[in-house]
Amino acid sequence: MTETMISYKEALQAVLEQAYYYGEERVLLKDACGRILAENIYADRDFPPFNRATKDGIAIRYEAFQGGRKDFEIESVVPAGEPLTALRESDHCVEIMTGAVVPMDTDTVVMYEEVEIEHQVATLRSTPVKGQNIHRRGSDLKKGDILITENSLITPAEIGILASVGCELVRVRKLPKVAIISTGNELVEVGETPLPHQIRKSNAHTLYAALKNECITPLLLHVYDDIDMIRQKLQYAIEEMDVLLLSGGVSKGKYDFIPGIMKDLGVEKIFHRVLQQPGKPFWFGTRKESNTRVFSFPGNPVSTFVNYHLYFKSWLKRSMGVRTEDLWVVLEEAVEMKGDLTRFIQVKTYWDQGCLKARVVHGNGSGDLTGLARTDGFICLEPREEGYKPGTAVRFIPTRILN
């Protein structure tokens, strides 16, 4: 019986419908980078919290200058970190350092380069502007204003803001527990010398590295093409983990046991086989009893790589409450289209007069993992009779940070 394939769009929608909320947890500030914030962060005081000098120099009362004074006796020196002080005499000044609290009764800072100091008297060498070189209290944000919104990705920039409002512990979205399961008798460990009929494991390490970028440390498992061993390890993983990422064992070969074993273990198949290239044999299902999602990718390296980015990353973002927008690039060259498959083609991107363009990376099919090192991502080309002409804008799925 021939199995009906579904379109890429249908497959993606089916995967996204299985997004799951895993709750929240608090992590130390030093461990929060890369996580998804689970609450709004509010200013606990004005930003900045005081009138702050932005230059090293002298603080004066501008009215004194307006009254004709250019020579100011220095009363004191105010370094950063000192409490608020006051100017004792209106025609005097204080020396002030960058970051210090601007004293009461002063309203203008003149940097050292524009004054001459001799015998504790500062003489202006230029005409100041009232209020210059002062970062006014609350000019950035007021107490109670939202600094970072819920569901934001925490980057180093957010870490600094969180530190500034005293967030020692940060409430973030809890991540799923993920197992990576590779299959096949032909695979050996990275440190081994493969025989002519063997290859070293690569897909599992690619997925492991990709998950680490998402702050997930997965469980690594490997099963040989033995149906009892596969069943035993899969049963354990399904019971203990939230997500399974499998590589291999889902095509139509004699040793592709995964679909049948999943059925035996109570995992409901949502779909198997998608009208796409590469990655057509992709299998996806869920086990309701344990709330386990199973992404079973084809074993070819490029197929695994593209399906991880198309489906798992999209599912993870939806589960974490992250909103995403499509990215677009402009084709450098024409691409012919035949048949009814959505094609995902490796490209190298570059900027040309403010436009992000894509150049096709030509390889030897879904088994050629070496081309991924030259790839910035995949373009998504929906099937159509006329193909795609140079200059056409197409959807882009990045697989690395673009320069």
C-alpha positions in Angstrom: 0.0 0.0 0.0 1.5 3.4 -1.0 1.7 5.9 1.8 0.3 9.3 1.0 2.8 12.1 1.3 1.9 15.6 2.6 3.2 18.9 1.6 6.0 20.8 3.5 3.5 23.4 4.7 1.1 20.8 6.0 4.0 19.0 7.7 5.2 22.1 9.4 1.7 23.1 10.6 1.2 19.6 12.0 4.5 19.9 13.9 3.7 23.4 15.2 0.3 22.1 16.5 2.3 19.8 18.8 4.1 22.7 20.5 4.1 22.2 24.3 4.5 24.4 27.3 7.1 23.0 29.7 6.7 25.5 32.5 9.2 27.9 34.0 12.2 27.9 36.2 14.7 30.3 37.8 18.3 30.2 36.8 21.3 32.1 37.9 22.1 35.3 36.0 25.3 33.8 34.7 23.4 30.9 33.2 20.6 32.9 31.6 22.2 33.9 28.3 20.5 32.1 25.4 17.4 31.3 27.4 13.9 32.7 26.8 12.6 35.2 29.4 9.4 34.2 31.1 8.4 37.6 32.6 8.5 41.3 31.9 11.4 43.1 33.5 10.6 46.5 35.0 12.9 49.4 35.9 13.3 49.4 39.7 14.4 53.0 39.6 14.9 55.8 37.1 17.5 55.2 34.3 19.9 56.8 35.0 19.1 57.1 38.7 20.8 60.5 39.1 22.1 63.3 37.0 25.3 61.7 35.7 28.4 63.4 34.3 29.3 62.0 30.9 32.7 63.7 30.7 35.7 64.4 33.0 35.8 68.2 33.7 34.2 70.8 35.9 30.6 71.3 36.9 29.3 74.9 37.0 26.1 76.8 37.5 25.3 78.1 34.0 23.9 81.4 35.3 27.3 82.3 36.6 28.7 82.1 33.1 25.7 84.1 31.7 26.6 86.7 34.3 30.0 87.1 32.7 32.1 84.8 34.8 34.8 82.7 33.0 37.1 82.0 36.0 35.7 79.5 38.6 37.4 78.7 41.9 37.4 74.9 42.4 35.7 73.9 45.6 36.2 70.1 45.5 36.6 67.0 43.4 33.7 64.6 42.9 34.6 61.1 41.8 32.2 58.4 40.6 30.5 56.6 43.5 30.3 59.6 45.8 26.9 60.6 47.2 25.1 63.7 46.1 26.9 67.0 47.1 26.0 70.6 46.6 27.9 73.6 45.3 28.6 76.0 48.2 29.2 79.2 46.2 27.2 79.8 42.9 30.3 81.3 41.1 32.5 78.4 42.1 32.9 75.0 40.4 33.8 71.4 41.2 36.0 69.0 39.4 33.9 66.0 38.4 34.7 62.6 36.9 32.7 60.6 34.3 29.9 58.7 36.0 29.8 60.9 39.1 26.6 62.5 40.5 26.3 66.0 39.3 26.2 68.3 42.4 23.1 70.3 43.4 23.1 73.9 42.1 25.2 72.9 39.1 23.7 72.2 35.7 26.5 72.2 33.1 29.7 70.1 32.8 32.6 71.5 30.8 35.2 68.9 29.9 38.9 69.3 30.8 39.9 69.9 27.2 37.9 73.1 27.2 39.3 74.6 30.5 42.6 75.7 31.8 43.3 75.0 35.5 45.9 77.0 37.5 46.2 77.6 41.2 42.8 75.9 41.9 41.0 78.2 39.4 39.4 76.8 36.2 39.2 79.2 33.3 36.8 78.5 30.4 38.4 78.3 26.9 35.1 77.9 25.0 31.5 78.8 25.2 29.5 76.1 27.0 25.9 75.1 26.3 23.6 74.9 29.3 23.0 71.3 30.4 25.9 69.9 28.3 27.6 66.6 29.2 24.9 65.6 31.7 22.9 62.4 31.4 19.7 63.5 33.1 17.9 61.4 35.6 15.1 59.3 34.1 15.9 60.5 30.6 16.3 56.8 29.4 13.4 55.2 31.3 11.3 55.9 34.4 10.8 53.6 37.4 8.2 51.0 36.5 8.8 51.2 32.7 9.3 47.8 30.9 12.9 47.2 30.2 12.6 43.7 28.6 9.4 42.0 27.5 8.4 38.5 28.2 9.4 35.8 25.7 12.6 37.8 24.7 15.8 35.9 23.9 18.3 36.8 26.6 21.6 37.9 24.9 24.6 39.6 26.5 22.8 43.0 26.1 19.8 41.7 28.2 22.2 40.2 30.8 23.6 43.7 31.5 20.1 45.1 31.9 19.1 42.2 34.2 22.1 42.8 36.3 21.3 46.5 36.6 17.9 45.8 38.2 19.2 43.2 40.6 18.0 40.0 38.9 20.3 37.4 40.5 17.8 34.8 39.6 16.1 35.0 36.2 12.7 33.4 35.4 13.0 31.6 32.1 11.0 29.1 30.0 11.9 25.6 30.9 13.5 23.6 28.1 12.5 20.1 27.1 14.7 17.1 27.8 16.0 15.8 24.5 17.6 12.5 23.4 19.5 12.1 20.2 19.4 8.6 18.9 21.5 7.5 15.9 20.9 4.1 14.2 22.9 1.9 12.0 25.6 -0.8 12.0 27.7 1.2 9.6 28.5 3.9 12.2 31.5 3.9 14.5 32.8 6.4 17.1 34.7 9.5 16.1 37.9 8.3 17.6 37.8 5.0 15.7 39.3 4.2 12.3 36.4 3.0 10.1 36.7 0.0 8.0 36.0 0.4 4.2 32.3 -0.3 4.8 31.9 2.0 7.8 31.7 5.7 8.5 32.2 7.8 11.6 29.1 9.2 13.4 28.5 12.7 12.3 24.7 13.4 12.5 24.5 12.8 16.3 27.4 15.3 16.9 25.8 17.8 14.5 22.5 17.7 16.4 24.3 17.8 19.7 26.1 21.0 18.8 22.9 22.5 17.4 21.1 21.8 20.6 23.9 23.2 22.7 23.3 26.5 20.8 19.7 26.3 22.2 21.1 25.8 25.8 20.0 22.1 25.7 22.4 19.4 26.7 20.9 16.2 25.1 21.3 12.6 26.0 23.2 10.7 23.3 22.2 7.1 22.4 23.2 4.8 19.5 21.4 1.6 18.5 22.5 -1.0 16.0 20.1 -2.5 13.5 18.7 -5.0 16.0 15.0 -4.7 16.4 15.0 -5.8 20.1 17.8 -3.5 21.0 16.1 -0.6 19.2 12.8 -1.3 21.0 14.4 -1.4 24.4 16.3 1.8 24.0 13.4 3.7 22.5 11.1 2.5 25.2 13.5 4.0 27.8 13.9 7.2 25.9 10.2 7.7 25.3 9.4 7.3 29.0 12.2 9.5 30.3 12.6 12.3 27.7 10.4 15.0 26.3 11.7 14.9 22.7 13.5 12.2 20.7 15.6 13.2 17.7 16.4 10.2 15.6 18.7 9.9 12.6 18.2 7.0 10.2 15.9 4.0 10.1 12.8 5.7 8.6 13.1 4.9 4.9 11.8 1.9 3.1 14.7 -0.4 3.6 14.6 -3.9 5.2 16.3 -2.6 8.3 14.3 0.6 8.7 12.5 -0.6 11.9 11.7 2.8 13.5 8.1 3.3 12.2 6.9 -0.1 13.3 8.6 0.0 16.7 7.1 3.4 17.3 3.6 2.0 16.7 4.4 -0.9 19.1 5.5 1.6 21.8 2.3 3.6 21.6 3.7 6.5 19.6 1.0 7.9 17.3 2.2 8.7 13.8 1.2 12.1 12.7 2.8 11.8 9.3 5.5 9.9 7.5 7.1 11.2 4.3 6.9 14.8 3.1 6.9 16.2 -0.4 10.2 17.9 0.0 13.9 17.5 -1.1 16.0 16.7 0.8 14.4 15.0 3.8 11.4 13.3 2.2 11.3 10.2 4.6 10.8 12.4 7.7 8.6 10.7 10.4 6.9 12.6 13.2 4.7 11.4 16.0 3.7 11.9 19.6 3.0 9.7 22.6 0.2 11.3 24.7 0.8 9.3 27.9 4.3 10.7 28.3 3.9 13.9 26.3 6.8 12.8 24.1 7.5 14.3 20.7 9.4 12.1 18.2 11.3 13.7 15.2 12.7 10.8 13.2 14.9 12.2 10.4 16.4 10.4 7.4 20.0 9.4 7.9 21.6 11.4 5.2 23.5 14.3 6.8 22.0 17.1 4.8 18.5 15.7 5.2 19.0 15.5 9.0 20.4 19.0 9.1 17.7 20.7 7.0 14.9 18.9 8.8 16.3 19.9 12.2 16.2 23.6 11.2 12.8 23.3 9.4 10.9 21.4 12.0 12.5 21.0 15.3 13.8 24.6 15.7 10.4 25.9 14.6 8.6 23.6 17.1 11.0 24.7 19.9 10.5 28.4 19.2 6.7 27.9 19.2 7.0 25.9 22.4 9.1 28.6 24.0 6.6 31.3 23.0 9.0 33.0 20.6 7.6 34.9 17.7 9.4 34.4 14.4 9.3 36.2 11.1 10.3 34.9 7.7 13.6 35.9 6.3 14.1 36.6 2.6 17.0 36.6 0.2 17.4 37.5 -3.5 18.5 34.7 -5.9 21.8 35.4 -7.8 21.0 32.8 -10.4 18.1 31.0 -12.0 16.9 27.7 -10.5 14.8 25.2 -12.5 11.9 23.4 -10.8 10.5 20.0 -11.8 7.9 17.8 -10.1 5.8 18.5 -7.0 8.5 18.7 -4.3 9.4 21.7 -2.2 13.1 22.1 -2.5 15.6 23.3 0.1 18.8 24.4 -1.5 22.0 25.2 0.2 23.2 28.8 -0.3 25.9 31.2 0.6 24.7 34.7 1.3 26.4 38.0 0.7 25.4 41.7 0.9 25.2 43.7 -2.3 24.1 47.4 -2.0 22.1 46.8 1.1 20.4 43.6 -0.3 21.0 40.1 1.0 21.7 37.9 -1.9 22.0 34.1 -2.2 24.4 32.0 -4.3 23.7 28.3 -4.7 26.2 25.9 -3.1 26.5 23.0 -5.4 27.0 19.6 -3.8 26.6 15.9 -4.4 23.1 15.4 -2.8 21.9 14.8 0.7 24.8 12.6 1.6 27.4 15.3 1.0 27.9 16.9 4.4 31.1 18.8 3.5 29.0 21.4 1.6 27.4 22.4 4.9 30.6 24.1 5.9 30.2 26.5 2.9 26.5 27.0 3.6 24.8 29.9 5.4 21.4 28.3 5.2 18.7 27.0 2.8 16.3 28.7 0.5 12.8 27.4 0.3 11.5 26.9 -3.3 7.9 25.9 -3.7 7.1 23.8 -6.8 6.1 25.8 -9.9 6.3 25.3 -13.6 8.3 28.4 -14.6 11.1 27.9 -12.1 12.8 30.8 -10.3 14.6 33.7 -12.2 17.6 35.7 -11.0 16.5 38.6 -8.7 13.6 36.6 -7.2 13.0 37.0 -3.5 12.7 33.7 -1.8 12.3 32.5 1.8 15.6 31.8 3.7 16.2 29.5 6.6 19.6 30.5 8.2 21.8 27.8 9.7 24.5 30.1 11.0 24.8 33.7 12.2 25.3 35.9 9.2 28.1 38.4 9.0 
